[in-house]
Amino acid sequence: MFVDTHAHLCWPDFANDLPAVLDRARAAGVTRIVSIGTDLANCRATLAIAGRYPGIYVAVGLHPGDVDSAVSVGTEALRHFGTHPGVVAIGETGLDYYRSREHTEAQKALFRAHLALAKELNLPVIIHNREANADLLAILREFRPAGVMHCFSGDEQFARECIELGLFISFTGILTFKNAAGLRAVAKAVPLDHVLLETDCPYLAPVPHRGQRNEPAYIPLIAETLAELKGVPVEEIAAITTHNAERLFQCAGKKLEARC
């Protein structure tokens, strides 16, 4: 049994065949999916999906890559979403300096607002980070939230610093890419009790589906690579990462039940 801890099921990529996507996930042993909202519209859409299909849980947030529109909306609008019984996290939220450093102060203010809301609602956070390690760690040390570093791509030192803050490290299909030897070395070093699995679908499909639409059914492919790195059976990876997901997303007393 697996948990996909980060998917975007409300994206247009799944508009025509979501029931079949979810059937394939269940057939592959992926019994629970945390689907992520990144603006108010897709937070609402994701909550609607969770209401229609069992085993779908929701995180609500305003993406740092859209900081201009996110700041104008503000996190106050997320408070109502955060009290919904299907919502198990705030995010994704964080810092993204990849394309521009023009709005770093606005991004930091938005990140702090998300972390304050997560603390108020007793929810974990799903953290986005691109080329912002120092600023991100500084803010995380202010709040020390429960949470997960989504789509981890940093080095071993950064992973250790995140783990020291009590955060989980989440790996995607990138782990299977031929050019990802550095990330595989990090995954081999990270203790399994701090590891989660995610697809970030529809993006980052693992080998042999690289370049195609990703979907939750591919979680076992990521798990197989991690099992090889750790020298353990894939069933152990499934059990440990599922337990880790349950630990993280039950912070507010909401059970990540296997309802599929």
PyMOL commands that set and color helices and strands:
alter all, ss='L'
color gray80, all
select helices_A, chain A and resi 12-14+18-27+40-52+64-73+76-82+104-121+133-143+156-164+173-176+181-189+192-194+216-230+234-249
alter helices_A, ss='H'
color red, helices_A
select strands_A, chain A and resi 2-7+30-36+56-60+87-96+125-130+147-149+168-171+195-197
alter strands_A, ss='S'
color yellow, strands_A
deselect
rebuild
show_as cartoon
